[in-house]
Amino acid sequence: GAGVSQSPRYKVAKRGQDVALRCDPISGHVSLFWYQQALGQGPEFLTYFQNEAQLDKSGLPSDRFFAERPEGSVSTLKIQRTQQEDSAVYLCASSPHWQFSYEQYFGPGTRLTVT
Amino acid sequence: AQSVTQPDIHITVSEGASLELRCNYSYGATPYLFWYVQSPGQGLQLLLKYFSGDTLVQGIKGFEAEFKRSQSSFNLRKPSVHWSDAAEYFCAAHNTDKLIFGTGTRLQVFP
């Protein structure tokens, strides 16, 4: 079956622009996660949804970052007024579990470059 | 603070040689532990996981890992490395609702 997909795969934004990154999870997966992976680093947690409810957004680095999953399926991560430090790969993962959502399946990521 | 440490940033081995990648965790209790592999331009692929029970776990692609509570370690091993194993390897621990990743070890394989 289809895995987690993300679009676009690559995004170049000028500093100050707004960007929107899309994640299509595996069909039927209730949990969805966003991670940020800076160059040479491991992924770092940003936020977590269970269906349409955003249960944890403790990893969002600033109020310029906003995520939504309005119908409990597709999710969008929005970054307003992008800064150079936002340059990273943004990974989306989904899990079939609502509790102990340790079994996470990752998409290929969106590489964001802010110039 | 809870953390995962991978002390080796870069490892180089010859094809056919054995491999061990180190991972240490810092948690109050035994977390669920994972190893992922990331090839260039690819997402993270789960190699294996440890929840409880047998401390030696087998994974895909011939990898195994051993959980040692006394050393707070979960090292990844492979008896004979193939050129296609060249990639970035991440150890991770599950904490409540998120995965906490180490900084990764880049594996280079020479023919």
Backbone of each chain as ProteinMPNN parsed JSONL, in Angstrom:
{"seq_chain_A": "GAGVSQSPRYKVAKRGQDVALRCDPISGHVSLFWYQQALGQGPEFLTYFQNEAQLDKSGLPSDRFFAERPEGSVSTLKIQRTQQEDSAVYLCASSPHWQFSYEQYFGPGTRLTVT", "coords_chain_A": {"N_chain_A": [[0.819, -1.206, 0.0], [0.206, 2.39, -0.173], [2.623, 4.586, 1.158], [3.556, 7.092, 3.589], [3.212, 10.28, 2.275], [4.732, 13.329, 1.183], [4.57, 16.763, 0.332], [5.63, 19.953, -0.999], [8.565, 18.179, -2.238], [10.874, 19.632, -2.223], [11.528, 22.932, -1.256], [12.121, 26.298, -1.836], [12.391, 29.287, -0.229], [12.145, 32.784, 0.113], [13.493, 34.819, 2.677], [11.132, 35.791, 5.026], [8.906, 35.071, 3.62], [5.839, 33.155, 3.58], [5.282, 29.666, 4.083], [3.826, 26.499, 3.182], [3.582, 23.201, 4.082], [2.801, 19.942, 3.118], [1.332, 16.917, 4.311], [0.472, 13.625, 3.643], [-0.861, 11.097, 5.325], [-0.592, 7.531, 5.985], [-3.436, 5.76, 4.969], [-6.08, 5.634, 7.249], [-4.518, 5.804, 9.5], [-4.341, 6.995, 12.752], [-2.734, 8.658, 14.252], [-0.503, 11.407, 13.86], [2.565, 12.921, 13.159], [4.922, 15.625, 13.251], [8.263, 16.354, 12.488], [11.36, 18.12, 12.782], [14.333, 18.253, 11.005], [17.428, 19.343, 11.233], [20.417, 20.139, 9.379], [22.76, 17.58, 9.586], [21.84, 16.693, 12.007], [19.707, 14.799, 14.276], [16.22, 13.974, 13.836], [13.857, 16.24, 15.286], [11.153, 16.523, 17.473], [8.141, 18.174, 16.635], [5.252, 18.486, 16.653], [2.085, 16.823, 17.413], [-0.706, 14.955, 16.367], [-3.795, 13.478, 17.17], [-6.116, 11.976, 15.395], [-8.074, 14.694, 14.501], [-7.325, 16.288, 16.53], [-4.941, 18.315, 18.047], [-2.643, 17.25, 20.104], [-0.209, 17.703, 21.267], [1.99, 20.263, 21.081], [4.407, 21.051, 21.826], [6.95, 21.127, 20.74], [7.091, 23.01, 18.743], [8.947, 25.639, 17.448], [8.464, 28.398, 17.525], [5.911, 30.975, 17.538], [5.51, 31.358, 14.907], [5.2, 29.024, 13.664], [2.759, 26.739, 12.681], [0.404, 24.14, 12.787], [-2.01, 21.99, 11.311], [-4.785, 19.701, 11.104], [-7.416, 19.266, 9.898], [-9.476, 17.428, 9.157], [-8.712, 15.115, 10.187], [-7.018, 13.642, 8.621], [-5.168, 14.462, 6.119], [-2.432, 16.645, 6.756], [-1.17, 19.929, 7.395], [1.708, 21.82, 7.69], [2.499, 24.989, 8.564], [4.604, 27.726, 8.066], [5.211, 30.896, 9.027], [6.512, 34.018, 7.845], [9.247, 33.207, 7.158], [12.494, 32.362, 8.383], [16.106, 32.218, 8.173], [17.046, 30.281, 9.911], [15.058, 28.439, 9.834], [15.546, 26.696, 7.841], [15.651, 23.397, 6.938], [14.996, 19.834, 6.959], [11.73, 18.743, 6.881], [9.951, 16.351, 8.431], [7.302, 14.064, 8.226], [5.305, 11.781, 10.018], [3.261, 8.876, 10.47], [1.012, 6.931, 12.484], [-0.642, 3.873, 13.248], [-1.696, 3.635, 15.721], [-3.475, 4.904, 18.546], [-2.806, 5.093, 21.099], [0.215, 4.902, 22.867], [1.906, 5.455, 20.638], [4.163, 4.374, 19.198], [4.931, 3.068, 16.927], [5.887, 4.305, 14.194], [5.614, 5.562, 10.925], [7.52, 6.939, 8.44], [7.5, 9.724, 6.168], [9.151, 10.909, 3.108], [10.057, 13.446, 3.54], [10.248, 17.079, 3.444], [12.437, 19.276, 2.05], [13.347, 22.326, 3.155], [14.608, 25.366, 2.161], [15.69, 28.445, 3.138], [16.355, 31.533, 1.84]], "CA_chain_A": [[0.0, 0.0, 0.0], [0.928, 3.642, -0.232], [3.202, 5.04, 2.421], [3.359, 8.505, 3.901], [3.75, 11.151, 1.229], [4.885, 14.731, 1.563], [4.781, 17.663, -0.802], [6.566, 19.545, -2.036], [9.775, 17.533, -1.733], [11.855, 20.695, -2.047], [10.932, 24.266, -1.265], [13.023, 27.407, -1.585], [11.621, 30.468, 0.131], [12.911, 33.966, 0.514], [13.229, 35.182, 4.059], [9.938, 36.6, 5.203], [7.767, 34.446, 2.954], [5.114, 32.093, 4.264], [5.295, 28.397, 3.358], [2.91, 25.464, 3.657], [4.097, 21.866, 3.781], [1.666, 19.017, 3.205], [1.602, 15.516, 4.646], [-0.61, 12.661, 3.468], [-0.482, 9.908, 6.099], [-1.142, 6.247, 5.542], [-4.877, 5.754, 5.167], [-6.556, 4.996, 8.468], [-3.657, 6.056, 10.651], [-4.989, 8.0, 13.6], [-1.757, 9.585, 14.812], [0.357, 12.06, 12.87], [3.646, 13.653, 13.817], [5.849, 16.425, 12.469], [9.599, 16.49, 13.05], [12.273, 18.992, 12.057], [15.681, 17.7, 11.0], [18.447, 20.271, 10.752], [21.54, 19.47, 8.725], [23.694, 16.911, 10.485], [21.196, 16.402, 13.293], [18.589, 13.883, 14.271], [14.906, 14.645, 13.824], [13.341, 16.755, 16.559], [9.698, 16.554, 17.517], [7.472, 19.473, 16.579], [3.864, 18.453, 17.081], [1.442, 15.509, 17.32], [-2.158, 14.937, 16.247], [-4.571, 12.238, 17.224], [-7.202, 12.395, 14.499], [-7.962, 16.128, 14.201], [-6.928, 17.003, 17.742], [-3.509, 18.529, 18.244], [-2.47, 16.922, 21.512], [1.083, 18.143, 21.78], [2.696, 21.167, 20.173], [5.492, 21.574, 22.648], [8.187, 21.248, 19.991], [7.061, 24.101, 17.766], [9.976, 26.561, 17.955], [7.968, 29.759, 17.735], [4.509, 31.141, 17.121], [5.436, 31.42, 13.444], [4.908, 27.667, 13.211], [1.374, 26.366, 12.935], [0.044, 22.899, 12.112], [-3.426, 21.647, 11.384], [-5.231, 18.438, 10.518], [-8.83, 19.575, 10.128], [-10.394, 16.31, 8.976], [-8.108, 13.914, 10.753], [-6.261, 12.894, 7.63], [-4.069, 15.287, 5.628], [-1.981, 17.686, 7.674], [-0.358, 20.994, 6.819], [2.58, 22.585, 8.581], [2.674, 26.32, 7.997], [5.619, 28.562, 8.684], [5.028, 32.284, 8.608], [7.682, 34.909, 7.906], [10.363, 32.277, 7.302], [13.827, 32.839, 8.732], [17.137, 31.289, 7.713], [17.17, 29.152, 10.842], [13.991, 27.466, 9.555], [16.039, 25.769, 6.818], [15.753, 22.049, 7.502], [14.073, 18.86, 6.376], [10.556, 18.559, 7.735], [9.495, 14.975, 8.287], [5.987, 13.708, 8.733], [5.161, 10.352, 10.317], [1.93, 8.505, 10.946], [0.965, 5.697, 13.27], [-2.009, 3.333, 13.339], [-2.108, 3.543, 17.118], [-3.825, 6.148, 19.215], [-2.128, 5.055, 22.385], [1.564, 4.375, 22.724], [2.071, 5.555, 19.185], [5.584, 4.233, 18.947], [5.134, 2.506, 15.597], [5.72, 5.46, 13.32], [6.057, 5.387, 9.538], [7.958, 8.262, 8.022], [7.546, 10.137, 4.781], [10.496, 11.251, 2.62], [10.449, 14.761, 4.012], [10.317, 18.271, 2.594], [13.631, 20.069, 2.342], [13.078, 23.765, 3.059], [15.784, 26.249, 2.154], [15.307, 29.85, 3.23], [17.493, 32.344, 1.352]], "C_chain_A": [[0.847, 1.247, 0.0], [1.444, 4.001, 1.15], [2.828, 6.473, 2.678], [3.967, 9.33, 2.768], [3.762, 12.59, 1.703], [5.107, 15.567, 0.308], [4.848, 19.106, -0.317], [7.76, 18.808, -1.432], [10.858, 18.566, -1.449], [11.127, 22.028, -2.138], [12.017, 25.285, -0.96], [12.162, 28.628, -1.331], [12.567, 31.612, 0.457], [12.525, 34.312, 1.946], [12.026, 36.117, 4.139], [8.7, 36.023, 4.524], [7.099, 33.421, 3.855], [5.194, 30.823, 3.414], [4.295, 27.447, 3.991], [3.41, 24.119, 3.17], [2.98, 20.861, 4.055], [2.143, 17.607, 3.537], [0.338, 14.69, 4.432], [-0.225, 11.38, 4.2], [-1.013, 8.635, 5.449], [-2.626, 6.216, 5.905], [-5.256, 4.995, 6.435], [-5.686, 5.218, 9.683], [-4.208, 7.214, 11.47], [-4.007, 9.041, 14.11], [-0.853, 10.135, 13.719], [1.327, 12.964, 13.608], [4.391, 14.493, 12.791], [7.167, 16.521, 13.241], [10.396, 17.452, 12.159], [13.674, 18.397, 12.15], [16.646, 18.708, 10.385], [19.617, 19.48, 10.186], [22.486, 18.858, 9.755], [23.13, 16.556, 11.845], [20.144, 15.309, 13.153], [17.278, 14.647, 14.227], [14.499, 15.092, 15.228], [11.838, 16.958, 16.454], [9.177, 17.986, 17.454], [6.077, 19.391, 17.19], [3.231, 17.111, 16.753], [-0.066, 15.682, 17.281], [-2.676, 13.527, 16.496], [-5.891, 12.574, 16.545], [-7.048, 13.899, 14.25], [-7.471, 16.937, 15.396], [-5.407, 17.102, 17.854], [-3.227, 18.379, 19.732], [-1.171, 17.439, 22.103], [1.721, 19.03, 20.721], [3.891, 21.781, 20.872], [6.79, 21.778, 21.882], [8.199, 22.358, 18.963], [7.977, 25.218, 18.262], [9.506, 27.985, 18.181], [6.525, 29.839, 17.278], [4.389, 31.366, 15.615], [5.078, 30.063, 12.851], [3.494, 27.286, 13.635], [1.071, 25.086, 12.159], [-1.434, 22.634, 12.294], [-3.681, 20.321, 10.69], [-6.755, 18.412, 10.637], [-9.791, 18.388, 10.004], [-9.791, 14.999, 9.453], [-7.354, 13.064, 9.765], [-5.052, 13.713, 7.21], [-3.731, 16.359, 6.663], [-1.126, 18.691, 6.918], [0.432, 21.658, 7.926], [2.855, 23.921, 7.895], [3.729, 27.077, 8.787], [5.446, 29.962, 8.134], [6.345, 33.052, 8.729], [8.965, 34.09, 8.109], [11.677, 33.004, 7.573], [14.844, 31.8, 8.275], [17.266, 30.084, 8.623], [16.055, 28.116, 10.655], [14.42, 26.452, 8.495], [16.316, 24.409, 7.449], [14.926, 21.108, 6.634], [12.94, 18.652, 7.368], [9.954, 17.192, 7.421], [8.112, 14.812, 8.901], [5.977, 12.199, 8.974], [3.73, 10.08, 10.743], [2.002, 7.163, 11.646], [-0.47, 5.191, 13.331], [-2.558, 3.349, 14.758], [-2.514, 4.901, 17.664], [-3.166, 6.228, 20.575], [-0.774, 4.4, 22.185], [1.942, 4.322, 21.251], [3.541, 5.469, 18.795], [5.873, 3.709, 17.552], [4.843, 3.603, 14.589], [6.339, 5.189, 11.955], [6.323, 6.771, 8.963], [7.823, 8.482, 6.522], [8.954, 10.546, 4.391], [10.978, 12.625, 3.052], [10.326, 15.849, 2.961], [11.556, 19.045, 3.015], [13.322, 21.527, 2.094], [14.393, 24.527, 3.142], [15.287, 27.678, 2.143], [16.52, 30.7, 2.858], [17.356, 33.812, 1.741]], "O_chain_A": [[2.066, 1.178, 0.155], [0.793, 3.756, 2.166], [1.902, 7.009, 2.069], [5.104, 9.095, 2.358], [2.93, 13.014, 2.505], [5.75, 15.129, -0.646], [4.198, 19.456, 0.668], [7.934, 18.823, -0.213], [11.665, 18.39, -0.536], [10.242, 22.225, -2.971], [12.739, 25.169, 0.03], [11.297, 28.962, -2.14], [13.649, 31.412, 1.008], [11.383, 34.121, 2.366], [11.931, 37.101, 3.406], [7.577, 36.436, 4.816], [7.717, 32.887, 4.776], [5.177, 30.887, 2.185], [3.958, 27.564, 5.169], [3.635, 23.927, 1.975], [2.306, 20.922, 5.083], [3.209, 17.171, 3.102], [-0.725, 15.006, 4.966], [0.653, 10.651, 3.739], [-1.783, 8.678, 4.489], [-3.016, 6.598, 7.008], [-4.814, 3.869, 6.662], [-6.075, 4.856, 10.794], [-4.504, 8.282, 10.934], [-4.391, 10.181, 14.374], [-0.485, 9.429, 12.78], [0.963, 13.67, 14.547], [4.482, 14.13, 11.618], [7.192, 16.734, 14.453], [10.142, 17.577, 10.961], [14.147, 18.077, 13.241], [16.673, 18.898, 9.169], [19.782, 18.297, 10.482], [22.948, 19.534, 10.674], [23.874, 16.159, 12.742], [19.747, 14.947, 12.045], [17.235, 15.835, 14.546], [14.765, 14.41, 16.218], [11.33, 17.496, 15.47], [9.691, 18.885, 18.12], [5.753, 20.127, 18.123], [3.748, 16.35, 15.935], [-0.636, 16.45, 18.056], [-2.074, 12.534, 16.088], [-6.684, 13.361, 17.061], [-5.978, 14.335, 13.825], [-7.231, 18.139, 15.28], [-4.692, 16.104, 17.766], [-3.534, 19.27, 20.524], [-1.058, 17.593, 23.319], [1.961, 18.591, 19.596], [4.325, 22.886, 20.547], [7.652, 22.533, 22.332], [9.241, 22.621, 18.362], [7.805, 25.698, 19.382], [10.113, 28.709, 18.97], [5.987, 28.893, 16.704], [3.284, 31.545, 15.103], [4.702, 29.964, 11.684], [3.091, 27.482, 14.781], [1.446, 24.968, 10.993], [-2.031, 23.007, 13.304], [-2.923, 19.879, 9.827], [-7.309, 17.618, 11.398], [-10.817, 18.354, 10.683], [-10.299, 13.918, 9.156], [-7.075, 11.895, 10.031], [-4.015, 13.668, 7.873], [-4.604, 16.9, 7.342], [-0.452, 18.357, 5.943], [-0.115, 22.014, 8.97], [3.38, 23.964, 6.783], [3.736, 27.065, 10.018], [5.526, 30.184, 6.926], [7.172, 32.77, 9.595], [9.672, 34.259, 9.103], [11.93, 34.096, 7.066], [14.496, 30.647, 8.022], [17.564, 28.983, 8.159], [16.102, 27.04, 11.251], [13.73, 25.457, 8.276], [17.115, 24.293, 8.378], [14.248, 21.534, 5.699], [13.173, 18.413, 8.553], [9.514, 16.922, 6.303], [7.812, 15.36, 9.962], [6.576, 11.438, 8.215], [3.066, 10.948, 11.309], [2.92, 6.372, 11.432], [-1.406, 5.981, 13.451], [-3.745, 3.106, 14.974], [-1.952, 5.927, 17.28], [-2.994, 7.313, 21.131], [-0.644, 3.448, 21.415], [2.255, 3.262, 20.708], [4.087, 6.366, 18.152], [6.98, 3.899, 17.048], [3.699, 3.803, 14.182], [7.444, 4.656, 11.851], [5.465, 7.653, 8.996], [8.002, 7.567, 5.719], [9.858, 10.538, 5.226], [12.165, 12.936, 2.946], [10.304, 15.583, 1.76], [11.709, 19.421, 4.177], [13.064, 21.929, 0.959], [15.18, 24.349, 4.072], [14.548, 28.079, 1.244], [17.577, 30.598, 3.481], [18.222, 34.621, 1.41]]}, "seq_chain_B": "AQSVTQPDIHITVSEGASLELRCNYSYGATPYLFWYVQSPGQGLQLLLKYFSGDTLVQGIKGFEAEFKRSQSSFNLRKPSVHWSDAAEYFCAAHNTDKLIFGTGTRLQVFP", "coords_chain_B": {"N_chain_B": [[17.33, 15.715, 31.839], [15.55, 13.744, 29.466], [17.301, 11.803, 27.109], [18.991, 10.748, 24.086], [21.975, 9.338, 23.072], [24.406, 9.192, 20.589], [27.529, 8.345, 20.267], [29.361, 8.179, 18.17], [30.031, 9.984, 15.355], [30.736, 9.478, 12.745], [31.463, 6.564, 10.98], [33.661, 4.313, 9.42], [33.86, 1.418, 7.525], [35.122, -1.632, 6.065], [33.748, -3.427, 3.328], [32.085, -6.392, 4.171], [33.176, -6.55, 6.669], [32.565, -6.608, 10.246], [30.107, -4.757, 12.164], [29.407, -2.293, 14.626], [27.277, -0.046, 16.05], [26.985, 2.517, 18.359], [24.72, 3.318, 21.016], [23.342, 5.204, 23.589], [21.059, 5.748, 26.244], [19.199, 8.041, 28.262], [17.095, 7.79, 30.688], [14.387, 7.673, 33.073], [13.019, 5.282, 33.392], [12.951, 2.136, 31.607], [12.81, 2.848, 28.308], [10.901, 2.472, 25.26], [12.817, 1.36, 22.57], [14.52, 2.114, 19.501], [15.954, 1.554, 16.247], [16.655, 3.382, 13.372], [17.161, 3.741, 9.83], [18.458, 5.978, 7.446], [18.617, 6.746, 4.172], [20.173, 8.79, 1.622], [17.963, 11.342, 0.667], [15.806, 9.861, 1.33], [13.101, 8.713, 3.442], [12.921, 7.908, 6.962], [13.615, 4.597, 7.814], [12.431, 1.904, 9.67], [14.528, -0.243, 11.415], [14.66, -2.024, 13.591], [13.148, -2.805, 16.818], [12.844, -2.473, 20.392], [10.936, -3.525, 23.075], [10.366, -5.046, 25.399], [11.344, -8.008, 27.269], [13.207, -10.491, 25.57], [16.508, -9.528, 25.32], [18.06, -9.335, 23.074], [17.428, -8.333, 19.945], [16.148, -8.967, 16.725], [16.354, -7.585, 13.453], [15.469, -6.073, 10.303], [17.261, -6.6, 7.19], [19.449, -8.006, 8.153], [20.35, -6.92, 10.533], [20.891, -6.595, 14.079], [20.216, -5.853, 17.533], [21.271, -5.189, 20.865], [19.946, -4.852, 24.02], [21.114, -3.421, 26.936], [20.583, -3.037, 30.133], [22.122, -2.344, 32.35], [24.109, -0.794, 31.301], [22.745, 1.151, 30.068], [22.396, 0.984, 27.305], [21.93, 0.426, 23.777], [23.003, -1.037, 21.435], [23.66, -1.318, 17.953], [24.194, -3.946, 15.659], [25.914, -5.707, 13.027], [26.943, -8.585, 11.381], [28.31, -8.771, 8.921], [29.013, -6.345, 6.749], [27.422, -4.761, 3.985], [27.912, -2.996, 0.876], [25.641, -1.544, 0.327], [24.692, -0.831, 2.758], [25.611, 1.607, 3.496], [24.77, 4.616, 4.911], [22.8, 6.861, 6.974], [22.393, 6.351, 10.408], [20.04, 6.178, 12.968], [19.393, 6.167, 16.384], [16.642, 5.835, 18.582], [14.297, 6.755, 21.136], [11.163, 6.102, 22.636], [9.05, 8.383, 24.097], [6.388, 8.986, 25.956], [4.522, 10.438, 23.848], [6.13, 10.882, 21.686], [9.003, 10.435, 19.548], [12.352, 10.431, 20.564], [15.303, 11.325, 19.194], [18.711, 10.329, 18.578], [21.743, 11.989, 17.475], [22.672, 10.758, 15.262], [24.639, 8.436, 13.278], [26.9, 8.371, 10.734], [27.454, 6.004, 8.317], [30.043, 4.777, 6.413], [31.027, 2.738, 3.74], [33.665, 0.898, 2.528], [34.859, -0.666, -0.482]], "CA_chain_B": [[16.402, 15.606, 30.716], [15.657, 12.487, 28.749], [18.096, 12.006, 25.9], [19.596, 9.617, 23.397], [23.31, 9.741, 22.649], [25.163, 8.355, 19.668], [28.838, 8.968, 20.406], [30.137, 8.145, 16.93], [29.408, 10.782, 14.303], [31.056, 8.91, 11.435], [32.196, 5.303, 11.049], [34.023, 3.745, 8.127], [34.217, 0.003, 7.582], [35.289, -2.304, 4.789], [32.674, -4.355, 3.015], [32.329, -7.719, 4.732], [33.582, -6.433, 8.07], [31.47, -6.497, 11.209], [29.744, -3.38, 12.488], [28.661, -2.009, 15.847], [26.974, 1.367, 16.247], [26.656, 2.676, 19.766], [23.595, 4.168, 21.423], [23.061, 5.242, 25.027], [19.872, 6.531, 26.54], [19.107, 8.572, 29.618], [15.68, 7.832, 31.027], [14.121, 7.159, 34.404], [12.628, 3.886, 33.245], [13.344, 1.614, 30.302], [11.896, 3.29, 27.257], [10.903, 1.677, 24.032], [14.011, 1.772, 21.833], [14.423, 1.864, 18.071], [16.979, 1.972, 15.306], [16.181, 3.733, 12.042], [18.171, 4.028, 8.833], [18.044, 7.012, 6.501], [19.455, 6.889, 2.985], [20.014, 10.138, 1.058], [16.708, 11.634, -0.013], [14.77, 8.903, 1.744], [12.594, 8.843, 4.799], [13.475, 7.001, 7.956], [13.087, 3.238, 7.767], [12.635, 1.209, 10.93], [15.315, -1.468, 11.331], [14.248, -2.923, 14.67], [12.637, -2.136, 18.005], [12.853, -3.222, 21.64], [9.939, -3.095, 24.04], [10.619, -5.773, 26.635], [11.619, -9.417, 27.008], [14.525, -10.867, 25.088], [17.299, -8.299, 25.148], [18.66, -9.353, 21.744], [16.336, -8.245, 18.976], [16.533, -9.098, 15.316], [15.666, -6.655, 12.592], [15.559, -6.316, 8.875], [18.556, -6.42, 6.524], [20.514, -8.691, 8.874], [20.763, -6.169, 11.714], [20.403, -6.953, 15.398], [20.619, -4.914, 18.578], [21.215, -5.753, 22.204], [19.617, -3.923, 25.108], [21.832, -3.684, 28.189], [20.054, -2.096, 31.123], [23.189, -1.886, 33.253], [24.919, 0.194, 30.593], [21.818, 2.067, 29.378], [22.827, 0.986, 25.911], [21.146, -0.322, 22.799], [23.922, -0.987, 20.303], [23.253, -1.983, 16.71], [25.277, -4.76, 15.13], [25.72, -6.517, 11.826], [28.171, -9.39, 11.284], [29.018, -8.567, 7.664], [28.408, -5.163, 6.141], [27.337, -4.696, 2.52], [28.081, -1.616, 0.417], [24.34, -0.876, 0.348], [24.381, -0.39, 4.129], [26.076, 2.981, 3.697], [23.596, 5.459, 5.192], [22.802, 7.469, 8.306], [21.657, 5.49, 11.339], [19.536, 6.923, 14.124], [18.81, 5.494, 17.524], [15.56, 6.659, 19.105], [13.523, 6.242, 22.264], [9.797, 6.616, 22.662], [8.717, 9.042, 25.353], [4.988, 9.413, 26.012], [3.885, 10.457, 22.544], [7.049, 11.295, 20.639], [10.299, 9.785, 19.476], [13.528, 11.251, 20.832], [16.354, 10.759, 18.36], [20.102, 10.721, 18.697], [22.203, 12.853, 16.391], [22.957, 9.949, 14.091], [25.982, 7.976, 12.908], [27.008, 8.162, 9.281], [28.255, 4.816, 7.989], [30.648, 4.714, 5.084], [31.504, 1.382, 3.479], [34.655, 0.824, 1.457], [34.884, -1.992, -1.118]], "C_chain_B": [[16.626, 14.277, 30.0], [16.394, 12.719, 27.437], [18.586, 10.687, 25.341], [20.921, 10.098, 22.833], [23.91, 8.71, 21.71], [26.565, 8.952, 19.604], [29.669, 9.026, 19.133], [29.41, 8.911, 15.839], [29.552, 10.09, 12.948], [31.86, 7.628, 11.652], [32.452, 4.806, 9.641], [34.44, 2.297, 8.325], [34.417, -0.526, 6.171], [34.124, -3.257, 4.572], [33.045, -5.75, 3.504], [32.761, -7.701, 6.179], [32.354, -6.362, 8.966], [31.284, -5.041, 11.605], [29.066, -3.32, 13.849], [28.506, -0.504, 15.97], [26.435, 1.534, 17.665], [25.486, 3.633, 19.996], [23.434, 4.064, 22.926], [21.85, 6.123, 25.269], [19.901, 6.966, 27.998], [17.635, 8.756, 29.934], [15.505, 7.309, 32.431], [13.769, 5.688, 34.381], [13.084, 3.409, 31.872], [12.345, 2.072, 29.256], [11.798, 2.24, 26.159], [12.035, 2.235, 23.161], [13.945, 1.313, 20.389], [15.746, 2.203, 17.379], [16.329, 2.21, 13.952], [17.386, 3.942, 11.125], [17.602, 5.044, 7.846], [19.059, 7.085, 5.372], [19.208, 8.274, 2.386], [18.7, 10.304, 0.315], [15.56, 10.727, 0.365], [14.28, 9.231, 3.145], [13.28, 7.859, 5.727], [12.8, 5.643, 7.849], [13.422, 2.53, 9.067], [13.409, -0.088, 10.694], [14.866, -2.489, 12.373], [13.79, -2.113, 15.87], [12.727, -3.071, 19.21], [11.801, -2.635, 22.569], [10.2, -3.733, 25.39], [10.996, -7.201, 26.252], [13.041, -9.646, 26.562], [15.331, -9.622, 24.746], [18.03, -8.253, 23.816], [17.522, -9.38, 20.73], [16.888, -8.294, 17.56], [15.722, -8.117, 14.487], [15.789, -7.039, 11.135], [16.99, -6.129, 8.388], [19.713, -7.02, 7.31], [21.022, -7.971, 10.104], [20.169, -6.773, 12.995], [20.866, -5.899, 16.388], [20.439, -5.576, 19.928], [20.969, -4.667, 23.226], [20.37, -4.358, 26.36], [21.426, -2.626, 29.201], [21.167, -1.514, 31.982], [24.051, -0.803, 32.621], [24.053, 1.249, 29.912], [22.164, 2.161, 27.901], [21.906, 0.124, 25.052], [21.931, -0.264, 21.495], [23.439, -1.84, 19.138], [24.438, -2.74, 16.141], [24.872, -5.423, 13.82], [27.009, -7.287, 11.595], [28.981, -9.129, 10.018], [28.325, -7.459, 6.885], [28.477, -5.232, 4.618], [27.45, -3.235, 2.105], [26.767, -0.843, 0.496], [23.928, -0.433, 1.752], [24.854, 1.029, 4.411], [24.879, 3.913, 3.795], [23.822, 6.14, 6.528], [21.91, 6.622, 9.206], [21.294, 6.294, 12.587], [18.969, 5.967, 15.161], [17.727, 6.409, 18.087], [14.891, 5.957, 20.27], [12.149, 6.875, 22.248], [9.488, 7.154, 24.047], [7.315, 9.605, 25.268], [4.36, 9.368, 24.62], [4.84, 10.806, 21.414], [8.298, 10.422, 20.654], [11.394, 10.808, 19.741], [14.694, 10.594, 20.102], [17.74, 11.189, 18.83], [20.502, 11.538, 17.485], [22.647, 12.078, 15.165], [24.414, 9.562, 13.953], [25.978, 7.713, 11.411], [27.947, 7.002, 9.023], [28.733, 4.896, 6.55], [31.242, 3.327, 4.907], [32.46, 1.412, 2.298], [34.683, -0.576, 0.865], [36.132, -2.785, -0.742]], "O_chain_B": [[17.743, 13.763, 29.94], [16.147, 13.702, 26.739], [18.596, 9.659, 26.018], [20.985, 11.145, 22.189], [23.921, 7.513, 21.999], [26.764, 9.973, 18.945], [30.587, 9.84, 19.03], [28.306, 8.538, 15.441], [28.64, 10.105, 12.121], [32.824, 7.614, 12.418], [31.578, 4.868, 8.777], [35.268, 1.988, 9.181], [33.939, 0.063, 5.202], [33.584, -3.822, 5.523], [34.158, -6.229, 3.286], [32.718, -8.731, 6.851], [31.246, -6.09, 8.504], [32.168, -4.205, 11.414], [28.254, -4.181, 14.189], [29.496, 0.228, 15.992], [25.553, 0.797, 18.107], [25.299, 4.61, 19.272], [23.393, 2.964, 23.477], [21.645, 7.122, 24.579], [20.541, 6.34, 28.843], [17.006, 9.729, 29.518], [16.361, 6.585, 32.94], [14.182, 4.933, 35.261], [13.555, 4.209, 31.063], [11.167, 1.72, 29.317], [12.531, 1.251, 26.151], [12.182, 3.451, 23.036], [13.387, 0.258, 20.086], [16.535, 3.017, 17.858], [15.57, 1.383, 13.448], [18.481, 4.274, 11.579], [16.433, 4.982, 7.465], [20.218, 7.44, 5.588], [18.155, 8.868, 2.614], [18.364, 9.504, -0.558], [14.473, 10.811, -0.207], [14.944, 9.921, 3.918], [14.126, 7.073, 5.3], [11.574, 5.546, 7.798], [14.569, 2.555, 9.515], [13.008, -0.924, 9.885], [14.711, -3.672, 12.07], [14.007, -0.904, 15.942], [12.691, -4.293, 19.07], [11.767, -1.431, 22.822], [10.25, -3.045, 26.41], [10.976, -7.567, 25.077], [13.976, -9.062, 27.112], [14.886, -8.77, 23.977], [18.576, -7.208, 23.462], [16.751, -10.338, 20.671], [17.943, -7.739, 17.255], [14.557, -7.851, 14.779], [16.157, -8.161, 10.785], [17.826, -5.566, 9.095], [20.852, -6.584, 7.148], [22.038, -8.374, 10.671], [19.096, -7.374, 12.981], [21.799, -5.144, 16.114], [19.562, -6.42, 20.108], [21.699, -3.678, 23.286], [20.279, -5.508, 26.789], [21.862, -1.477, 29.136], [21.154, -0.325, 32.302], [24.653, 0.009, 33.324], [24.575, 2.146, 29.25], [22.22, 3.245, 27.322], [21.212, -0.769, 25.537], [21.57, 0.463, 20.57], [22.89, -2.927, 19.317], [25.56, -2.235, 16.139], [23.698, -5.664, 13.541], [28.083, -6.685, 11.613], [30.206, -9.25, 10.033], [27.196, -7.618, 6.423], [29.46, -5.7, 4.045], [27.125, -2.337, 2.883], [26.77, 0.37, 0.706], [22.926, 0.264, 1.914], [24.531, 1.593, 5.456], [24.068, 3.991, 2.872], [24.886, 6.018, 7.135], [20.811, 6.227, 8.815], [22.126, 6.988, 13.171], [18.174, 5.081, 14.85], [17.88, 7.63, 18.071], [14.913, 4.731, 20.377], [11.993, 8.042, 21.89], [9.649, 6.455, 25.047], [7.082, 10.599, 24.58], [3.737, 8.372, 24.252], [4.398, 11.009, 20.283], [8.603, 9.76, 21.647], [11.365, 11.916, 19.206], [15.027, 9.439, 20.366], [17.916, 12.265, 19.402], [19.7, 11.754, 16.577], [22.964, 12.674, 14.136], [25.309, 10.254, 14.439], [25.169, 6.942, 10.894], [29.098, 7.014, 9.458], [27.951, 5.057, 5.613], [31.885, 2.8, 5.815], [32.12, 1.884, 1.213], [34.55, -1.563, 1.588], [36.304, -3.917, -1.194]]}, "name": "protein", "num_of_chains": 2, "seq": "GAGVSQSPRYKVAKRGQDVALRCDPISGHVSLFWYQQALGQGPEFLTYFQNEAQLDKSGLPSDRFFAERPEGSVSTLKIQRTQQEDSAVYLCASSPHWQFSYEQYFGPGTRLTVTAQSVTQPDIHITVSEGASLELRCNYSYGATPYLFWYVQSPGQGLQLLLKYFSGDTLVQGIKGFEAEFKRSQSSFNLRKPSVHWSDAAEYFCAAHNTDKLIFGTGTRLQVFP"}
